[in-house]
Amino acid sequence: MIRTQELLRRHLPVAPARIIDIGAGPGAHARWLTKDGYDVDLIDPVPRHVEEATAAGFRSALGDARALTADDDSYDVALVLGPLYHLIEHGDRIRALREAARVVRPGGIVAAAAIGRYASLFEHVATTMLTVDRVRDAVADILVSGIHEPGRKGFTSAYFHTGESLAAEMSEAGLDAPHVYGIEGPVWAALKATEQHTGERLAESKMFDAALTAARLAEPHPDLLAASSHMLGAATVSP
């Protein structure tokens, strides 16, 4: 959350700009965006999420990232921080990104998050589950295809991006000059493994601060992008 906030704040226009948060869930990002002074509309396909967000005081509505009901050029920013990894088909991801671009004014920003292709590899080393046959086989398939197939245990069906594929899909959707950031950086799995095996929560610890510093230091080094669990792509809507 800390990294997502600091990366988005680099690109967000001055408040009170209008933001559409697509796949917003119950409002995790809307909370801090509203506190920062932004005018935020939430869209989510899950009725329970919409109910929870509405109860928390947000403007939230049911919707599909691939077919938004908002008017063209009606927002300054579109956040697509959840939908892409739920959309296994390439065409669906492109439609979602094009819809995000459609509802943002020319010159506005689309920011999209993705799960990294190698996240499950590092995750299951930290949990030691990589030695379990079914987990190892699922991870091996993800490394080749990027897909966690429907019906497999342990996680929802999902698509895992590389940094290059996230940037390419944003470009294919008509967005200008996408830049991809690693959110957690290259040593997040060491933090997870330590928490997993000690039972200690490391937030606000020296190790957490070191991992956060590593994520920031890794930004200028594209080779380290692949080691991040999640990625954030930010791009401008064409004039």
Backbone bond lengths (Angstrom), bond angles and torsions (degrees), N, CA, C in turn:
res aa  C-N    CA-C-N  psi(-1)  N-CA   C-N-CA  omega(-1)  CA-C   N-CA-C  phi
1 M - - - 1.457 - - 1.534 111.02 -
2 I 1.335 115.56 -42.70 1.466 119.02 179.68 1.523 110.79 -59.32
3 R 1.322 116.67 -46.09 1.468 120.08 -178.76 1.527 111.32 -68.55
4 T 1.318 117.55 -41.28 1.467 119.75 178.20 1.516 110.34 -59.80
5 Q 1.317 116.71 -43.28 1.458 120.31 178.97 1.525 111.56 -61.78
6 E 1.322 116.73 -47.33 1.459 117.83 -175.28 1.528 111.64 -70.06
7 L 1.343 117.49 -33.13 1.461 119.51 177.55 1.530 111.28 -70.08
8 L 1.326 117.08 -43.61 1.463 119.41 179.13 1.525 111.45 -64.80
9 R 1.308 116.78 -39.69 1.476 119.56 -177.98 1.526 112.15 -63.03
10 R 1.313 118.17 -22.11 1.472 120.23 175.17 1.520 111.38 -66.79
11 H 1.344 115.81 -30.82 1.461 120.47 -171.78 1.524 114.10 -106.73
12 L 1.324 117.86 -21.13 1.461 119.80 -176.15 1.518 110.91 -66.56
13 P 1.348 117.45 139.90 1.453 120.03 172.86 1.530 110.14 -69.76
14 V 1.300 116.22 172.73 1.465 121.03 -178.80 1.529 109.92 -66.39
15 A 1.330 116.13 137.54 1.464 121.06 173.90 1.536 109.15 -64.33
16 P 1.341 117.51 148.48 1.463 129.68 9.94 1.525 113.63 -97.95
17 A 1.327 117.56 65.77 1.463 120.62 175.93 1.526 109.74 -63.89
18 R 1.345 115.31 157.17 1.466 120.97 -179.80 1.528 109.60 -90.81
19 I 1.334 116.02 130.89 1.461 122.70 -178.94 1.517 109.29 -125.45
20 I 1.321 116.68 134.22 1.467 121.20 169.02 1.521 107.27 -106.68
21 D 1.317 116.10 122.21 1.462 123.08 -178.92 1.524 107.16 -102.70
22 I 1.326 116.03 102.46 1.467 123.15 -172.62 1.526 109.26 -93.98
23 G 1.336 116.19 123.80 1.457 119.80 -171.73 1.519 109.92 75.62
24 A 1.341 115.06 42.80 1.466 121.72 -168.96 1.510 114.35 -77.69
25 G 1.351 117.70 -11.94 1.460 119.17 -175.35 1.521 110.39 61.13
26 P 1.321 118.13 -148.66 1.464 120.26 -179.08 1.526 114.23 -80.85
27 G 1.341 117.19 1.50 1.459 118.89 171.62 1.515 116.15 114.10
28 A 1.323 118.36 28.94 1.465 120.91 -178.69 1.521 112.18 -57.63
29 H 1.329 117.53 -44.35 1.459 120.18 179.83 1.525 111.69 -83.31
30 A 1.320 117.07 -30.73 1.465 119.92 178.42 1.522 111.62 -59.33
31 R 1.313 117.04 -31.25 1.465 120.15 -178.25 1.524 111.46 -61.75
32 W 1.334 116.56 -51.01 1.464 117.50 -177.85 1.520 112.06 -77.42
33 L 1.345 117.38 -31.03 1.459 119.53 177.20 1.527 111.28 -64.78
34 T 1.325 116.26 -41.17 1.463 120.17 178.06 1.519 110.44 -64.86
35 K 1.338 117.13 -41.11 1.465 120.31 177.75 1.522 111.30 -62.65
36 D 1.346 116.06 -31.48 1.466 120.32 177.06 1.528 112.62 -76.76
37 G 1.337 116.95 -5.94 1.455 120.51 174.94 1.509 115.83 100.92
38 Y 1.344 117.69 9.00 1.465 120.44 -178.37 1.521 111.75 -83.86
39 D 1.314 115.16 154.39 1.467 123.63 177.00 1.531 106.85 -97.04
40 V 1.336 117.30 107.15 1.464 121.30 -167.12 1.527 111.55 -117.19
41 D 1.326 116.14 130.82 1.464 123.21 169.68 1.523 108.43 -110.11
42 L 1.326 116.48 136.35 1.459 122.21 -177.65 1.523 110.35 -109.26
43 I 1.340 115.01 138.27 1.467 122.55 175.10 1.523 108.03 -127.58
44 D 1.335 116.94 134.06 1.460 119.87 178.04 1.526 109.07 -153.76
45 P 1.344 118.32 147.59 1.467 120.81 -179.59 1.528 114.13 -85.24
46 V 1.327 117.87 -4.47 1.462 121.27 -174.06 1.527 109.71 -104.02
47 P 1.333 118.45 115.22 1.473 120.39 -177.69 1.524 113.74 -53.40
48 R 1.317 117.50 -40.52 1.469 119.87 -178.95 1.525 111.00 -62.08
49 H 1.318 117.11 -39.93 1.471 120.15 178.51 1.526 110.64 -63.42
50 V 1.319 116.06 -42.84 1.465 120.28 179.63 1.529 110.34 -63.01
51 E 1.321 116.45 -42.23 1.467 120.87 179.10 1.530 110.75 -62.37
52 E 1.324 116.83 -44.23 1.461 120.59 -179.02 1.533 111.12 -66.07
53 A 1.330 116.68 -41.88 1.460 120.09 179.32 1.526 111.15 -65.52
54 T 1.324 116.30 -41.60 1.463 120.53 178.67 1.524 110.54 -63.55
55 A 1.323 116.36 -42.09 1.459 120.62 178.82 1.528 111.82 -63.50
56 A 1.332 116.27 -28.11 1.465 120.95 178.03 1.520 112.65 -82.20
57 G 1.347 116.58 -1.32 1.455 120.43 175.52 1.515 115.43 98.36
58 F 1.337 117.69 10.11 1.461 120.58 179.73 1.524 111.20 -94.51
59 R 1.341 115.73 156.03 1.465 120.55 171.20 1.521 107.44 -82.84
60 S 1.319 116.90 107.91 1.460 121.58 -174.89 1.518 109.64 -132.57
61 A 1.328 116.20 141.89 1.464 120.69 -179.11 1.515 109.79 -143.56
62 L 1.340 115.50 152.27 1.453 120.43 173.12 1.523 110.00 -66.85
63 G 1.314 116.56 142.15 1.452 119.12 178.22 1.512 111.78 -173.34
64 D 1.317 115.16 166.38 1.462 124.18 -179.10 1.522 107.61 -116.13
65 A 1.326 117.09 126.22 1.466 121.38 -178.71 1.520 112.30 -56.73
66 R 1.338 117.08 -24.78 1.470 121.18 -176.82 1.524 112.66 -85.78
67 A 1.327 117.36 -8.74 1.472 120.89 -176.31 1.521 109.21 -151.67
68 L 1.315 116.20 72.17 1.456 120.92 -178.13 1.526 110.37 -72.91
69 T 1.316 115.98 149.71 1.469 120.46 178.36 1.527 112.11 -94.49
70 A 1.320 117.94 -7.33 1.468 121.30 -179.05 1.528 110.65 -66.03
71 D 1.327 115.77 152.23 1.464 121.96 178.87 1.523 111.39 -71.21
72 D 1.315 116.02 157.61 1.463 121.52 173.25 1.530 109.96 -57.91
73 D 1.339 116.15 144.51 1.472 122.72 171.17 1.523 112.86 55.96
74 S 1.325 117.86 33.32 1.459 119.82 -174.09 1.531 114.21 -99.47
75 Y 1.332 117.75 -4.21 1.463 121.28 -179.72 1.527 110.36 -132.12
76 D 1.328 114.35 159.84 1.468 120.97 175.01 1.524 111.75 -89.24
77 V 1.338 115.97 -27.07 1.468 121.50 -176.69 1.527 108.85 -144.56
78 A 1.330 116.18 140.70 1.466 121.69 168.71 1.526 108.30 -119.73
79 L 1.312 115.73 127.17 1.463 121.89 174.11 1.521 108.97 -102.45
80 V 1.315 115.87 127.30 1.471 121.89 178.13 1.529 105.86 -123.06
81 L 1.331 115.51 69.49 1.457 120.43 -169.19 1.521 113.72 -95.03
82 G 1.344 117.18 -1.63 1.456 119.91 179.33 1.507 115.72 -130.47
83 P 1.339 119.02 -34.98 1.464 119.48 -168.98 1.526 116.60 -65.46
84 L 1.322 119.62 -35.17 1.464 119.55 -165.97 1.521 113.21 -61.50
85 Y 1.319 118.02 -39.54 1.466 117.11 -177.34 1.517 112.48 -78.11
86 H 1.339 117.44 -12.48 1.465 120.30 174.21 1.536 112.09 -84.70
87 L 1.318 117.09 -13.61 1.468 121.57 -176.39 1.525 108.76 -100.61
88 I 1.327 115.68 99.84 1.465 119.92 -175.08 1.526 112.07 -71.68
89 E 1.339 116.44 -35.99 1.465 120.17 -177.16 1.533 111.03 -78.29
90 H 1.320 115.13 133.05 1.463 120.94 179.83 1.529 111.69 -54.31
91 G 1.321 116.79 -45.58 1.457 120.44 -177.90 1.512 112.97 -61.09
92 D 1.331 117.35 -35.16 1.458 120.71 178.05 1.521 111.06 -66.74
93 R 1.323 116.95 -39.49 1.469 119.58 178.81 1.524 110.75 -65.82
94 I 1.320 116.69 -40.15 1.459 119.65 178.61 1.523 110.58 -65.29
95 R 1.322 117.10 -40.95 1.466 119.94 177.67 1.526 111.25 -61.24
96 A 1.324 116.84 -41.91 1.462 120.03 179.20 1.526 111.31 -63.19
97 L 1.316 116.98 -42.65 1.467 119.88 179.17 1.520 111.63 -68.03
98 R 1.333 117.03 -38.17 1.468 120.02 178.14 1.526 111.19 -66.46
99 E 1.331 116.41 -37.77 1.464 119.75 176.72 1.531 110.65 -64.62
100 A 1.325 116.68 -41.76 1.462 119.86 176.70 1.523 110.61 -60.16
101 A 1.328 116.69 -43.34 1.466 120.62 178.76 1.526 111.41 -65.87
102 R 1.313 117.21 -35.84 1.470 121.05 -177.72 1.519 112.43 -63.05
103 V 1.335 116.12 -39.49 1.463 118.72 -174.15 1.535 112.71 -86.22
104 V 1.336 117.01 -2.27 1.461 121.38 179.16 1.525 109.56 -101.70
105 R 1.315 115.31 138.35 1.472 120.63 -179.64 1.533 109.83 -62.68
106 P 1.345 117.70 153.70 1.467 120.41 174.63 1.525 110.91 -55.59
107 G 1.314 115.55 133.25 1.451 120.41 -177.05 1.513 113.86 88.94
108 G 1.344 117.55 -7.85 1.457 121.23 177.82 1.518 111.78 -78.80
109 I 1.319 115.99 -177.56 1.464 121.96 -171.04 1.529 111.41 -116.46
110 V 1.343 115.53 136.93 1.462 122.12 165.91 1.519 107.39 -114.83
111 A 1.336 115.90 126.68 1.462 121.30 176.03 1.516 108.47 -119.34
112 A 1.326 116.34 128.13 1.469 121.40 -175.34 1.521 109.96 -129.48
113 A 1.334 115.74 135.02 1.460 120.97 178.71 1.521 110.77 -103.71
114 A 1.320 115.90 152.20 1.459 122.19 178.97 1.521 108.92 -145.18
115 I 1.336 116.06 153.60 1.459 120.53 170.64 1.527 108.08 -83.93
116 G 1.322 116.24 134.73 1.451 120.86 -179.42 1.522 112.70 -68.91
117 R 1.323 116.06 146.85 1.460 122.30 -177.11 1.533 112.37 -57.66
118 Y 1.334 116.85 -31.91 1.456 119.69 -173.44 1.534 112.40 -102.39
119 A 1.333 116.08 8.39 1.468 119.91 -177.10 1.522 112.06 -59.17
120 S 1.332 117.01 -43.62 1.463 119.51 -176.29 1.531 111.54 -68.32
121 L 1.320 117.33 -30.41 1.467 120.69 177.36 1.525 109.91 -62.91
122 F 1.337 116.31 -52.00 1.459 120.13 -179.63 1.531 111.43 -67.36
123 E 1.327 116.27 -39.09 1.465 121.61 -179.95 1.524 111.20 -56.97
124 H 1.322 116.11 -46.53 1.460 118.94 -172.61 1.523 113.54 -86.36
125 V 1.324 117.24 -9.20 1.461 118.84 163.38 1.521 108.38 -71.61
126 A 1.350 115.75 -44.88 1.467 120.39 -179.38 1.519 111.63 -61.41
127 T 1.335 116.92 -37.73 1.467 120.25 -178.91 1.520 112.69 -86.25
128 T 1.331 117.35 -9.77 1.480 127.40 -174.29 1.522 112.72 69.14
129 M 1.342 117.93 8.21 1.457 120.93 -178.81 1.530 112.70 -75.72
130 L 1.323 117.45 -9.63 1.461 119.22 -177.03 1.530 112.00 -65.14
131 T 1.301 117.77 -17.68 1.457 120.81 177.82 1.525 112.94 -83.28
132 V 1.339 117.40 -7.49 1.467 121.69 176.54 1.530 108.15 -80.96
133 D 1.324 118.14 129.37 1.464 121.90 -171.61 1.522 113.04 -53.38
134 R 1.338 117.86 -49.88 1.469 120.06 -175.30 1.531 111.30 -65.88
135 V 1.329 116.85 -33.68 1.465 120.49 178.45 1.525 109.88 -71.34
136 R 1.334 116.01 -46.22 1.463 119.79 178.54 1.523 110.87 -58.35
137 D 1.333 117.65 -42.72 1.467 120.99 -179.66 1.527 111.51 -65.36
138 A 1.344 116.78 -39.93 1.460 119.97 178.85 1.521 110.61 -65.09
139 V 1.324 116.96 -42.93 1.470 121.11 179.14 1.526 110.06 -64.63
140 A 1.321 117.40 -41.42 1.465 120.49 178.80 1.519 111.22 -59.94
141 D 1.332 117.08 -40.56 1.470 120.58 178.59 1.526 111.26 -67.02
142 I 1.344 116.71 -40.39 1.470 120.06 178.80 1.529 110.41 -61.64
143 L 1.321 116.92 -40.85 1.466 120.10 -179.13 1.527 111.52 -61.47
144 V 1.338 116.52 -31.62 1.463 120.55 -179.09 1.529 111.70 -85.37
145 S 1.334 116.73 -48.88 1.472 120.56 -170.57 1.525 114.27 -104.47
146 G 1.327 117.05 -20.00 1.453 120.73 -173.74 1.516 113.66 81.19
147 I 1.322 118.10 3.91 1.469 120.76 -172.63 1.528 111.08 -116.27
148 H 1.329 115.48 131.34 1.459 121.88 165.79 1.512 106.01 -96.37
149 E 1.307 116.78 110.29 1.453 122.38 -168.78 1.524 112.37 -66.80
150 P 1.354 116.66 145.98 1.458 120.31 173.73 1.521 111.00 -56.59
151 G 1.316 116.15 140.76 1.462 120.68 177.72 1.501 114.55 92.80
152 R 1.339 117.35 -14.25 1.464 119.19 177.10 1.521 109.55 -77.71
153 K 1.320 116.02 141.70 1.454 120.76 -177.71 1.525 111.17 -76.48
154 G 1.324 115.90 161.14 1.455 121.48 171.36 1.504 115.32 99.47
155 F 1.340 117.36 -25.71 1.463 120.22 -179.09 1.518 107.45 -163.85
156 T 1.322 115.38 157.51 1.454 120.02 176.60 1.533 110.39 -66.41
157 S 1.307 117.32 160.32 1.467 119.31 171.74 1.519 107.66 -59.31
158 A 1.332 116.76 137.82 1.459 119.15 -170.99 1.522 111.31 -159.88
159 Y 1.342 114.04 160.97 1.456 121.45 173.69 1.527 108.71 -114.85
160 F 1.330 116.60 134.68 1.459 122.95 -178.07 1.534 108.76 -113.09
161 H 1.317 117.08 120.00 1.467 122.29 -176.89 1.532 112.85 -87.10
162 T 1.305 115.54 154.97 1.457 121.59 157.02 1.532 106.84 -91.70
163 G 1.319 116.37 164.51 1.459 118.92 176.06 1.513 111.52 -59.58
164 E 1.332 115.52 -40.17 1.467 119.79 -179.24 1.530 111.73 -65.72
165 S 1.338 116.85 -39.76 1.464 118.62 -177.64 1.525 111.47 -71.98
166 L 1.331 118.50 -33.23 1.465 120.04 176.03 1.522 110.29 -65.01
167 A 1.316 117.38 -46.48 1.463 120.47 178.22 1.527 110.99 -62.28
168 A 1.339 116.85 -40.30 1.461 120.46 -178.78 1.523 111.24 -65.36
169 E 1.332 117.53 -40.38 1.465 120.02 179.99 1.527 111.04 -68.25
170 M 1.314 117.20 -37.20 1.467 119.33 177.37 1.530 110.34 -65.12
171 S 1.321 116.59 -40.37 1.465 120.17 176.85 1.522 111.13 -65.32
172 E 1.335 116.72 -42.46 1.463 120.61 178.86 1.522 111.59 -60.94
173 A 1.322 116.32 -31.30 1.456 120.92 179.25 1.526 112.75 -78.72
174 G 1.342 116.86 -0.07 1.456 120.43 175.68 1.511 115.10 95.74
175 L 1.330 117.44 9.88 1.460 121.09 179.48 1.522 110.45 -86.38
176 D 1.320 115.06 147.11 1.461 120.63 -174.52 1.523 112.80 -92.64
177 A 1.327 115.72 133.58 1.466 124.38 169.61 1.517 114.10 45.92
178 P 1.335 118.06 58.63 1.466 118.45 179.33 1.516 111.72 -64.83
179 H 1.314 114.78 141.60 1.466 121.33 174.71 1.526 107.30 -119.93
180 V 1.326 116.48 131.45 1.462 121.36 -176.91 1.530 109.54 -109.61
181 Y 1.330 114.62 131.62 1.458 122.02 178.92 1.527 109.87 -114.74
182 G 1.321 116.83 146.06 1.452 120.86 167.73 1.519 108.77 -82.72
183 I 1.311 117.93 126.39 1.466 119.60 -175.33 1.532 110.65 -76.59
184 E 1.342 117.64 -60.93 1.461 119.13 -175.45 1.522 113.93 -81.36
185 G 1.323 117.63 -18.70 1.450 119.16 -176.63 1.523 112.52 83.89
186 P 1.332 117.34 -174.75 1.467 121.18 -168.59 1.528 116.49 -85.22
187 V 1.331 119.65 -8.29 1.474 118.78 -173.94 1.526 112.42 -118.63
188 W 1.341 116.85 17.35 1.467 120.04 -179.82 1.523 112.52 -59.87
189 A 1.343 116.55 -33.61 1.465 119.26 -177.21 1.526 111.75 -68.23
190 A 1.332 117.00 -30.24 1.467 119.39 176.13 1.526 109.99 -66.35
191 L 1.320 116.20 -38.76 1.462 121.13 176.71 1.527 110.15 -63.29
192 K 1.337 115.76 -45.71 1.467 120.13 179.98 1.522 111.32 -63.46
193 A 1.329 116.35 -42.90 1.464 119.52 -179.10 1.524 110.99 -62.51
194 T 1.318 116.73 -39.88 1.461 120.39 179.33 1.523 110.91 -64.30
195 E 1.333 116.60 -44.45 1.460 120.09 176.89 1.532 111.02 -62.93
196 Q 1.335 115.00 -42.47 1.466 120.66 -176.41 1.525 111.63 -60.58
197 H 1.322 116.35 -40.40 1.458 119.43 -169.61 1.529 113.94 -101.27
198 T 1.329 116.96 -9.12 1.471 119.48 174.35 1.518 111.48 -106.86
199 G 1.334 116.72 -19.75 1.453 120.32 -175.97 1.511 113.44 76.03
200 E 1.325 117.37 7.78 1.460 121.65 -179.65 1.524 110.75 -95.65
201 R 1.320 116.03 141.85 1.457 121.49 174.22 1.526 107.89 -88.58
202 L 1.326 116.71 124.30 1.459 120.52 -170.03 1.522 114.19 -99.56
203 A 1.335 117.68 3.24 1.466 119.16 176.51 1.526 108.91 -56.40
204 E 1.345 115.22 135.66 1.467 123.58 179.74 1.532 112.75 71.19
205 S 1.325 116.76 10.12 1.467 119.75 175.39 1.528 109.74 -88.88
206 K 1.323 116.26 169.62 1.465 120.63 176.90 1.520 111.07 -63.72
207 M 1.347 116.95 -34.69 1.463 119.67 179.41 1.524 110.47 -68.07
208 F 1.340 117.23 -38.88 1.459 119.94 176.80 1.529 109.79 -62.43
209 D 1.334 116.68 -45.14 1.467 120.35 179.45 1.524 111.09 -60.62
210 A 1.337 116.20 -38.02 1.465 119.72 179.18 1.524 110.90 -67.18
211 A 1.355 117.08 -41.45 1.465 120.33 179.05 1.522 110.70 -65.13
212 L 1.329 117.21 -39.68 1.459 121.19 177.89 1.526 110.81 -64.83
213 T 1.313 116.19 -41.00 1.467 120.68 176.94 1.525 110.30 -63.10
214 A 1.336 116.87 -39.91 1.466 120.49 178.23 1.526 110.81 -62.16
215 A 1.333 117.22 -40.67 1.465 120.21 178.59 1.519 111.24 -60.78
216 R 1.312 116.21 -40.82 1.468 120.30 179.33 1.532 111.39 -69.19
217 L 1.331 116.77 -41.64 1.461 120.25 179.80 1.522 112.22 -66.76
218 A 1.348 116.68 -27.93 1.467 120.83 -176.21 1.527 112.80 -75.02
219 E 1.325 117.75 -17.78 1.467 120.72 -172.59 1.527 115.06 -52.20
220 P 1.329 119.78 -44.56 1.476 118.63 -177.96 1.519 114.15 -76.56
221 H 1.326 117.71 1.35 1.466 121.24 -172.72 1.526 109.35 -117.37
222 P 1.333 117.62 94.32 1.471 121.60 -175.49 1.515 114.45 -56.25
223 D 1.328 118.15 -29.71 1.458 119.96 -179.14 1.530 111.89 -62.56
224 L 1.331 117.42 -24.04 1.457 120.94 -178.78 1.524 112.58 -87.44
225 L 1.331 117.42 -8.74 1.461 120.63 -178.32 1.521 111.29 -60.05
226 A 1.327 116.75 -39.09 1.465 121.06 -175.20 1.522 112.96 -64.18
227 A 1.328 117.45 -18.47 1.459 120.22 -177.92 1.520 112.68 -85.30
228 S 1.323 118.11 -5.88 1.461 121.00 -179.31 1.524 110.39 -81.37
229 S 1.325 116.56 146.64 1.461 120.43 -179.98 1.521 111.69 -72.17
230 H 1.332 116.64 -41.79 1.464 122.19 178.98 1.520 109.35 -125.72
231 M 1.329 115.62 155.51 1.452 121.75 178.13 1.523 108.88 -128.09
232 L 1.316 115.41 152.76 1.453 121.60 176.35 1.512 108.89 -125.18
233 G 1.331 116.38 123.40 1.451 121.21 174.85 1.515 109.57 -105.09
234 A 1.325 116.83 131.59 1.462 121.80 177.81 1.519 108.68 -123.78
235 A 1.339 116.27 133.35 1.460 121.03 -176.97 1.511 109.75 -148.70
236 T 1.343 114.18 160.99 1.460 121.16 -178.74 1.517 109.91 -98.92
237 V 1.339 115.56 143.34 1.449 120.87 174.67 1.529 109.02 -77.83
238 S 1.336 116.46 132.67 1.452 121.22 -176.00 1.514 111.83 -60.08
239 P 1.333 118.05 141.57 1.469 120.99 175.59 1.517 110.62 -61.96
